[in-house]
């Protein structure tokens, strides 16, 4: 099960976040900081799957954007990795070469795509 979905730039600023479990606001900030730090500190040669606390992080980098998905231990990592890629392809098709600015300024569009994709498969 997916716990959260984050889109982050290289500076560590969150551009889009969606939580599928309740997390208090102050704990979200701390969680996002730790998750972003652990993903941004890794090199390109390292695996994109990280064991983190009581869940797994699956992340993928596209230009200046990192997409990070937190899942429970039973979730298939490769399926989530492919989910990230397909989500970016949909955004890329809609925005014709998606960029960080597109995600920032059209956050509602990105969230609709994510919600629709998540709920309908």
KOLROLO-563053 format. One record per residue (C-alpha): residue in one letter; x, y, z. Coordinates in Angstrom, 3 decimals. Layout:
BEGIN
<node "A"; <X; Y; Z>>
...
//
This chain:
BEGIN
<node "X"; <0.000; 0.000; 0.000>>
<node "X"; <1.248; 3.455; -0.861>>
<node "X"; <1.716; 5.680; 2.187>>
<node "X"; <2.787; 8.926; 0.489>>
<node "X"; <3.878; 10.453; -2.810>>
<node "X"; <6.354; 13.359; -3.025>>
<node "X"; <7.752; 15.440; -5.866>>
<node "X"; <10.869; 17.305; -4.791>>
<node "X"; <13.421; 19.476; -6.573>>
<node "X"; <17.208; 19.141; -6.217>>
<node "X"; <17.253; 21.828; -3.521>>
<node "X"; <14.952; 19.706; -1.366>>
<node "X"; <11.810; 21.825; -1.780>>
<node "X"; <8.607; 19.817; -1.919>>
<node "X"; <6.608; 20.637; -5.047>>
<node "X"; <3.792; 18.129; -4.623>>
<node "X"; <2.843; 15.874; -1.737>>
<node "X"; <-0.016; 13.459; -1.258>>
<node "X"; <-0.502; 11.331; 1.846>>
<node "X"; <-2.697; 8.237; 1.863>>
<node "X"; <-2.510; 7.795; 5.641>>
<node "X"; <-3.090; 10.460; 8.250>>
<node "X"; <0.136; 12.124; 9.380>>
<node "X"; <0.123; 15.235; 11.555>>
<node "X"; <1.452; 18.408; 9.931>>
<node "X"; <4.496; 18.762; 12.176>>
<node "X"; <5.394; 15.090; 11.634>>
<node "X"; <4.952; 15.505; 7.864>>
<node "X"; <7.577; 18.220; 7.777>>
<node "X"; <10.031; 16.095; 9.732>>
<node "X"; <9.264; 13.010; 7.630>>
<node "X"; <9.682; 14.897; 4.353>>
<node "X"; <12.990; 16.368; 5.531>>
<node "X"; <14.393; 12.953; 6.439>>
<node "X"; <13.093; 11.294; 3.266>>
<node "X"; <14.421; 14.039; 1.003>>
<node "X"; <17.799; 14.012; 2.707>>
<node "X"; <18.150; 10.251; 2.324>>
<node "X"; <17.209; 10.314; -1.369>>
<node "X"; <19.205; 13.376; -2.425>>
<node "X"; <22.370; 12.121; -0.743>>
<node "X"; <22.516; 8.968; -2.886>>
<node "X"; <24.510; 8.752; -6.102>>
<node "X"; <23.078; 7.737; -9.488>>
<node "X"; <24.806; 4.341; -9.274>>
<node "X"; <23.005; 3.364; -6.075>>
<node "X"; <19.737; 1.469; -5.993>>
<node "X"; <16.511; 3.480; -6.060>>
<node "X"; <14.935; 1.410; -3.281>>
<node "X"; <15.657; 2.360; 0.336>>
<node "X"; <14.599; 0.650; 3.564>>
<node "X"; <13.462; 3.560; 5.736>>
<node "X"; <12.051; 3.134; 9.247>>
<node "X"; <8.978; 0.891; 8.940>>
<node "X"; <8.488; 1.310; 5.177>>
<node "X"; <10.331; 1.419; 1.856>>
<node "X"; <11.172; 4.428; -0.285>>
<node "X"; <11.148; 4.096; -4.043>>
<node "X"; <12.435; 7.135; -5.883>>
<node "X"; <13.306; 8.172; -9.396>>
<node "X"; <15.006; 11.287; -10.722>>
<node "X"; <13.820; 13.166; -13.790>>
<node "X"; <16.043; 16.164; -14.586>>
<node "X"; <15.661; 18.455; -11.556>>
<node "X"; <12.733; 16.560; -10.005>>
<node "X"; <12.837; 13.616; -7.645>>
<node "X"; <9.696; 11.567; -7.251>>
<node "X"; <9.585; 9.607; -4.002>>
<node "X"; <6.937; 7.075; -3.035>>
<node "X"; <6.731; 5.564; 0.437>>
<node "X"; <5.193; 2.088; 0.581>>
<node "X"; <4.758; -0.687; 3.127>>
<node "X"; <7.012; -3.755; 3.125>>
<node "X"; <4.645; -5.964; 1.118>>
<node "X"; <4.443; -3.681; -1.943>>
<node "X"; <6.236; -4.641; -5.165>>
<node "X"; <9.099; -2.172; -5.693>>
<node "X"; <9.308; -2.616; -9.455>>
<node "X"; <5.579; -1.994; -9.868>>
<node "X"; <5.898; 1.303; -7.977>>
<node "X"; <9.032; 2.191; -9.962>>
<node "X"; <7.043; 1.659; -13.170>>
<node "X"; <4.098; 3.606; -11.679>>
<node "X"; <6.420; 6.596; -11.183>>
<node "X"; <7.637; 6.362; -14.759>>
<node "X"; <4.109; 6.122; -16.170>>
<node "X"; <2.967; 9.071; -14.061>>
<node "X"; <5.790; 11.210; -15.453>>
<node "X"; <4.944; 10.095; -18.999>>
<node "X"; <1.336; 11.227; -18.491>>
<node "X"; <2.477; 14.612; -17.173>>
<node "X"; <4.980; 14.872; -20.005>>
<node "X"; <2.256; 14.218; -22.562>>
<node "X"; <-0.126; 16.722; -20.967>>
<node "X"; <2.409; 19.535; -20.521>>
<node "X"; <4.521; 18.600; -23.571>>
<node "X"; <7.809; 18.246; -21.686>>
<node "X"; <6.885; 18.620; -18.036>>
<node "X"; <9.123; 20.755; -15.847>>
<node "X"; <9.317; 21.752; -12.211>>
<node "X"; <7.454; 24.974; -13.012>>
<node "X"; <4.557; 23.044; -14.548>>
<node "X"; <4.177; 20.994; -11.391>>
<node "X"; <4.449; 24.096; -9.191>>
<node "X"; <2.015; 26.295; -11.098>>
<node "X"; <-0.455; 23.589; -12.122>>
<node "X"; <-0.432; 21.608; -8.892>>
<node "X"; <-4.149; 20.844; -9.153>>
<node "X"; <-3.694; 19.171; -12.539>>
<node "X"; <-0.879; 17.003; -11.188>>
<node "X"; <-2.969; 16.029; -8.171>>
<node "X"; <-5.961; 15.127; -10.342>>
<node "X"; <-3.787; 12.879; -12.487>>
<node "X"; <-2.279; 11.265; -9.405>>
<node "X"; <-5.630; 10.741; -7.671>>
<node "X"; <-7.264; 9.369; -10.794>>
<node "X"; <-4.366; 7.068; -11.506>>
<node "X"; <-4.238; 5.841; -7.925>>
<node "X"; <-7.962; 5.170; -7.600>>
<node "X"; <-8.610; 3.610; -11.004>>
<node "X"; <-5.313; 1.826; -11.512>>
//
